[in-house]
Amino acid sequence: MHNDSLETLLLRHYGNTAPTPSALEARLVASVRQEAELQSQGHNIALHLRTYRVNRRRAVQLVAIASTGLGLLSLGVESLQGLEAAMLGQDIARPQQALP
């Protein structure tokens, strides 16, 4: 089926009575060109990342930024848990005891 022409696929799916969509060929060509451009950009980015050298100072900066971001995320989660507990009227400092 991958070798079938566009007309064959449309006839198989819609039959002989279906009208051909307007500007179908132009839309398909534009779509293929756009996909090729995106693929080319992805290839260029991958090539750049493979050739880009990171020095130690920049690597340490990136690790520090990432760890700071994780710390802030952790604080945000903790504050959301406290807010949720306050809204539910529960004290999260004390674990709930099981009912007998």
VEXMAR-862650 format. One record per atom (N, C-alpha, C, O): residue number from 1; x, y, z; residue in one letter; atom name. Coordinates in pm, whole numbers, plus 50000, padded with zeros to 5 digits. Each point is the difference from the previous one (the first is absolute). Layout:
<recs>
   pos    east   north      up   code   site
   NUM       X       Y       Z      A     CA
...
</recs>
This chain:
<recs>
   pos    east   north      up   code   site
     1   50083   49881   50000      M      N
     1   49917   50119   50000      M     CA
     1   50087   50125   50000      M      C
     1   49952   50106   49959      M      O
     2   50172   49887   50085      H      N
     2   50084   50119   50005      H     CA
     2   50041   50046   49861      H      C
     2   50050   50112   49986      H      O
     3   49931   49807   49912      N      N
     3   50032   50041   49863      N     CA
     3   49878   50052   49925      N      C
     3   50012   50044   49885      N      O
     4   49871   49950   50177      D      N
     4   49879   50047   49933      D     CA
     4   50005   50151   49980      D      C
     4   50054   50074   50081      D      O
     5   49888   49968   49808      S      N
     5   49994   50144   49975      S     CA
     5   49892   50063   50087      S      C
     5   49915   49930   50056      S      O
     6   50089   50199   49954      L      N
     6   49901   50073   50080      L     CA
     6   49860   49977   49945      L      C
     6   49905   49983   50077      L      O
     7   50081   50017   49791      E      N
     7   49869   49979   49938      E     CA
     7   49945   49862   50035      E      C
     7   49881   49986   50028      E      O
     8   50206   49912   49970      T      N
     8   49956   49864   50033      T     CA
     8   49953   49992   50144      T      C
     8   49898   49937   50029      T      O
     9   50174   50127   50061      L      N
     9   49961   49998   50141      L     CA
     9   49867   50072   50021      L      C
     9   49914   49952   50075      L      O
    10   50067   50164   49860      L      N
    10   49875   50073   50013      L     CA
    10   49883   49920   49943      L      C
    10   49893   49995   50060      L      O
    11   50128   49941   49824      L      N
    11   49894   49918   49942      L     CA
    11   49967   49882   50089      L      C
    11   49882   49965   50016      L      O
    12   50217   49973   50041      R      N
    12   49976   49885   50087      R     CA
    12   49923   50042   50124      R      C
    12   49913   49926   50047      R      O
    13   50118   50191   50005      H      N
    13   49936   50044   50125      H     CA
    13   49863   50063   49976      H      C
    13   49905   49973   50074      H      O
    14   50082   50111   49824      Y      N
    14   49877   50075   49980      Y     CA
    14   49915   49949   49885      Y      C
    14   49881   50031   49994      Y      O
    15   50175   49894   49915      G      N
    15   49923   49951   49885      G     CA
    15   50005   50098   49885      G      C
    15   50065   50104   50007      G      O
    16   49863   49860   49884      N      N
    16   50003   50080   49878      N     CA
    16   49918   50128   50009      N      C
    16   50023   50093   49923      N      O
    17   49883   49913   50168      T      N
    17   49908   50114   50004      T     CA
    17   50049   50115   50085      T      C
    17   49943   50109   49995      T      O
    18   50160   49871   50082      A      N
    18   50048   50104   50091      A     CA
    18   50074   50109   49923      A      C
    18   50078   49970   49910      A      O
    19   49897   50155   50124      P      N
    19   50072   50109   49934      P     CA
    19   50143   50010   50053      P      C
    19   50027   49967   50116      P      O
    20   50062   50077   49799      T      N
    20   50138   50020   50040      T     CA
    20   50008   50127   50086      T      C
    20   49946   50103   49960      T      O
    21   50118   49891   50154      P      N
    21   50011   50120   50084      P     CA
    21   50070   50113   49924      P      C
    21   50090   49976   49920      P      O
    22   49866   50145   50106      S      N
    22   50057   50114   49928      S     CA
    22   50143   50026   50046      S      C
    22   50030   49991   50119      S      O
    23   50056   50039   49787      A      N
    23   50141   50033   50024      A     CA
    23   50072   49890   50078      A      C
    23   50088   50028   50082      A      O
    24   49874   49847   49893      L      N
    24   50059   49888   50071      L     CA
    24   50149   49989   49974      L      C
    24   50080   49984   50093      L      O
    25   49958   50024   49782      E      N
    25   50141   49984   49965      E     CA
    25   50085   50111   50062      E      C
    25   50110   49975   50049      E      O
    26   49840   50147   49948      A      N
    26   50074   50113   50057      A     CA
    26   50018   49982   50151      A      C
    26   50106   50030   50054      A      O
    27   49789   49922   50013      R      N
    27   50009   49979   50144      R     CA
    27   50097   49887   50033      R      C
    27   50076   50009   50097      R      O
    28   49922   49886   49822      L      N
    28   50092   49889   50024      L     CA
    28   50145   50042   49978      L      C
    28   50089   49964   50078      L      O
    29   49935   50112   49816      V      N
    29   50136   50048   49972      V     CA
    29   50048   50091   50114      V      C
    29   50114   49988   50045      V      O
    30   49799   50101   50002      A      N
    30   50036   50089   50110      A     CA
    30   50029   49921   50127      A      C
    30   50094   50031   50073      A      O
    31   49827   49867   49952      S      N
    31   50020   49917   50118      S     CA
    31   50132   49925   49993      S      C
    31   50072   49991   50100      S      O
    32   49959   49954   49784      V      N
    32   50127   49927   49984      V     CA
    32   50118   50094   50015      V      C
    32   50099   49965   50063      V      O
    33   49891   50155   49881      R      N
    33   50110   50097   50014      R     CA
    33   50018   50043   50145      R      C
    33   50113   50014   50048      R      O
    34   49776   50006   50022      Q      N
    34   50008   50040   50141      Q     CA
    34   50064   49888   50083      Q      C
    34   50084   50026   50086      Q      O
    35   49876   49851   49889      E      N
    35   50058   49887   50072      E     CA
    35   50150   49987   49971      E      C
    35   50078   49971   50091      E      O
    36   49960   50050   49785      A      N
    36   50142   49994   49964      A     CA
    36   50078   50110   50071      A      C
    36   50112   49977   50045      A      O
    37   49830   50142   49965      E      N
    37   50066   50112   50068      E     CA
    37   50017   49970   50149      E      C
    37   50105   50028   50058      E      O
    38   49790   49917   50005      L      N
    38   50010   49965   50142      L     CA
    38   50106   49892   50023      L      C
    38   50075   50005   50097      L      O
    39   49929   49899   49814      Q      N
    39   50100   49895   50012      Q     CA
    39   50141   50057   49982      Q      C
    39   50093   49959   50069      Q      O
    40   49922   50133   49839      S      N
    40   50130   50063   49978      S     CA
    40   50042   50081   50123      S      C
    40   50116   49996   50040      S      O
    41   49790   50077   50019      Q      N
    41   50031   50077   50120      Q     CA
    41   50041   49908   50114      Q      C
    41   50095   50030   50073      Q      O
    42   49834   49858   49943      G      N
    42   50036   49904   50104      G     CA
    42   50138   49943   49978      G      C
    42   50076   49981   50095      G      O
    43   49957   49992   49779      H      N
    43   50133   49948   49968      H     CA
    43   50107   50104   50032      H      C
    43   50106   49967   50054      H      O
    44   49867   50159   49912      N      N
    44   50097   50107   50029      N     CA
    44   50020   50019   50151      N      C
    44   50112   50022   50045      N      O
    45   49780   49970   50031      I      N
    45   50011   50014   50145      I     CA
    45   50081   49885   50058      I      C
    45   50086   50021   50086      I      O
    46   49887   49857   49867      A      N
    46   50075   49884   50049      A     CA
    46   50148   50013   49965      A      C
    46   50087   49968   50081      A      O
    47   49941   50078   49800      L      N
    47   50140   50019   49958      L     CA
    47   50069   50104   50088      L      C
    47   50114   49982   50041      L      O
    48   49815   50127   49987      H      N
    48   50055   50107   50085      H     CA
    48   50027   49947   50141      H      C
    48   50105   50030   50059      H      O
    49   49802   49893   49995      L      N
    49   50019   49948   50135      L     CA
    49   50116   49901   50007      L      C
    49   50070   49993   50101      L      O
    50   49950   49932   49792      R      N
    50   50112   49905   49998      R     CA
    50   50134   50072   49994      R      C
    50   50099   49952   50056      R      O
    51   49906   50163   49879      T      N
    51   50127   50071   49984      T     CA
    51   50022   50106   50108      T      C
    51   50112   50050   50015      T      O
    52   49784   49985   50061      Y      N
    52   50010   50104   50102      Y     CA
    52   50071   49944   50122      Y      C
    52   49957   49900   50058      Y      O
    53   50150   50164   49981      R      N
    53   50075   49956   50117      R     CA
    53   49959   50083   50121      R      C
    53   49985   50122   49991      R      O
    54   49996   49811   50120      V      N
    54   49963   50067   50124      V     CA
    54   50121   49997   50092      V      C
    54   50054   49894   50030      V      O
    55   49989   50225   50015      N      N
    55   50113   50002   50091      N     CA
    55   49952   49969   50142      N      C
    55   49881   49998   50028      N      O
    56   50214   49978   50060      R      N
    56   49965   49959   50136      R     CA
    56   49918   50106   50074      R      C
    56   49905   49968   50071      R      O
    57   50132   50158   49912      R      N
    57   49929   50107   50069      R     CA
    57   49853   50002   49959      R      C
    57   49912   50014   50085      R      O
    58   50063   49973   49786      R      N
    58   49861   50000   49952      R     CA
    58   49925   49876   50049      R      C
    58   49881   50008   50032      R      O
    59   50188   49878   49973      A      N
    59   49936   49878   50050      A     CA
    59   49960   50016   50146      A      C
    59   49892   49957   50040      A      O
    60   50196   50104   50041      V      N
    60   49968   50023   50141      V     CA
    60   49883   50097   50012      V      C
    60   49913   49981   50085      V      O
    61   50084   50122   49832      Q      N
    61   49888   50095   50001      Q     CA
    61   49869   49929   49967      Q      C
    61   49898   50023   50066      Q      O
    62   50103   49891   49833      L      N
    62   49879   49928   49962      L     CA
    62   49952   49908   50111      L      C
    62   49880   49990   50026      L      O
    63   50213   49943   50041      V      N
    63   49962   49913   50112      V     CA
    63   49943   50082   50114      V      C
    63   49901   49960   50062      V      O
    64   50159   50155   49966      A      N
    64   49951   50086   50108      A     CA
    64   49860   50052   49968      A      C
    64   49914   50003   50087      A      O
    65   50065   50037   49791      I      N
    65   49868   50050   49960      I     CA
    65   49896   49890   50011      I      C
    65   49889   50023   50048      I      O
    66   50147   49856   49907      A      N
    66   49906   49889   50007      A     CA
    66   49967   49963   50143      A      C
    66   49884   49974   50032      A      O
    67   50216   50024   50055      S      N
    67   49975   49963   50140      S     CA
    67   49917   50108   50070      S      C
    67   49916   49969   50085      S      O
    68   50107   50157   49880      T      N
    68   49919   50108   50056      T     CA
    68   49855   49986   49956      T      C
    68   49908   50018   50079      T      O
    69   50073   49949   49795      G      N
    69   49865   49980   49949      G     CA
    69   49929   49884   50069      G      C
    69   49882   50009   50031      G      O
    70   50193   49883   49994      L      N
    70   49940   49886   50071      L     CA
    70   49968   50036   50144      L      C
    70   49898   49956   50054      L      O
    71   50188   50124   50009      G      N
    71   49973   50045   50136      G     CA
    71   49875   50085   50007      G      C
    71   49918   49983   50091      G      O
    72   50066   50108   49815      L      N
    72   49880   50084   49997      L     CA
    72   49876   49916   49973      L      C
    72   49894   50025   50058      L      O
    73   50119   49877   49856      L      N
    73   49887   49911   49972      L     CA
    73   49961   49923   50125      L      C
    73   49881   49982   50027      L      O
    74   50217   49972   50049      S      N
    74   49973   49927   50124      S     CA
    74   49929   50089   50101      S      C
    74   49905   49957   50065      S      O
    75   50142   50167   49947      L      N
    75   49933   50094   50091      L     CA
    75   49856   50026   49957      L      C
    75   49910   50009   50083      L      O
    76   50069   50002   49788      G      N
    76   49865   50022   49949      G     CA
    76   49908   49884   50031      G      C
    76   49884   50020   50037      G      O
    77   50167   49859   49949      V      N
    77   49919   49881   50030      V     CA
    77   49967   49995   50148      V      C
    77   49887   49970   50037      V      O
    78   50212   50060   50048      E      N
    78   49975   49999   50144      E     CA
    78   49896   50105   50039      E      C
    78   49913   49973   50083      E      O
    79   50096   50144   49858      S      N
    79   49903   50104   50034      S     CA
    79   49862   49964   49950      S      C
    79   49900   50033   50064      S      O
    80   50092   49899   49822      L      N
    80   49869   49955   49951      L     CA
    80   49942   49894   50091      L      C
    80   49878   49998   50021      L      O
    81   50205   49914   50034      Q      N
    81   49951   49900   50092      Q     CA
    81   49947   50066   50127      Q      C
    81   49896   49960   50052      Q      O
    82   50176   50141   49997      G      N
    82   49954   50073   50117      G     CA
    82   49870   50073   49973      G      C
    82   49910   50002   50085      G      O
    83   50079   50056   49798      L      N
    83   49877   50070   49963      L     CA
    83   49884   49902   49989      L      C
    83   49889   50029   50044      L      O
    84   50136   49856   49898      E      N
    84   49896   49899   49987      E     CA
    84   49955   49953   50138      E      C
    84   49880   49984   50025      E      O
    85   50215   49994   50064      A      N
    85   49966   49956   50135      A     CA
    85   49920   50108   50073      A      C
    85   49906   49968   50073      A      O
    86   50130   50159   49909      A      N
    86   49928   50108   50064      A     CA
    86   49858   50009   49947      A      C
    86   49906   50028   50074      A      O
    87   50078   49948   49797      M      N
    87   49866   50006   49941      M     CA
    87   49914   49883   50047      M      C
    87   49879   50013   50013      M      O
    88   50184   49873   50013      L      N
    88   49926   49883   50046      L     CA
    88   49987   49997   50152      L      C
    88   49926   49918   50054      L      O
    89   50145   50172   50015      G      N
    89   49992   50006   50145      G     CA
    89   50078   49890   50069      G      C
    89   49965   49960   50111      G      O
    90   50138   49991   49826      Q      N
    90   50081   49893   50059      Q     CA
    90   50137   50055   50034      Q      C
    90   50051   50089   49933      Q      O
    91   50007   49856   50171      D      N
    91   50136   50038   50038      D     CA
    91   50094   49896   49941      D      C
    91   49997   49883   50040      D      O
    92   50088   50159   49865      I      N
    92   50089   49903   49936      I     CA
    92   50122   49970   50085      I      C
    92   50075   49907   49970      I      O
    93   49947   50172   50138      A      N
    93   50114   49975   50086      A     CA
    93   49977   49873   50082      A      C
    93   50095   49930   50034      A      O
    94   49778   50041   49997      R      N
    94   49969   49879   50075      R     CA
    94   49935   49900   49906      R      C
    94   49904   50033   49931      R      O
    95   50148   49846   50065      P      N
    95   49935   49900   49915      P     CA
    95   49866   49961   50061      P      C
    95   49985   49998   50122      P      O
    96   49919   49971   49794      Q      N
    96   49868   49960   50047      Q     CA
    96   50008   49861   50061      Q      C
    96   50070   49912   49950      Q      O
    97   49857   50071   50157      Q      N
    97   49998   49870   50065      Q     CA
    97   49883   49919   49945      Q      C
    97   49894   50054   49969      Q      O
    98   50129   49817   50021      A      N
    98   49895   49912   49947      A     CA
    98   49886   49989   50099      A      C
    98   50023   49995   50121      A      O
    99   49857   50001   49830      L      N
    99   49882   49983   50085      L     CA
    99   49990   49855   50046      L      C
    99   50030   49909   49922      L      O
   100   49928   50068   50206      P      N
   100   49989   49862   50047      P     CA
   100   49885   49924   49937      P      C
   100   49979   49883   50031      P      O
</recs>
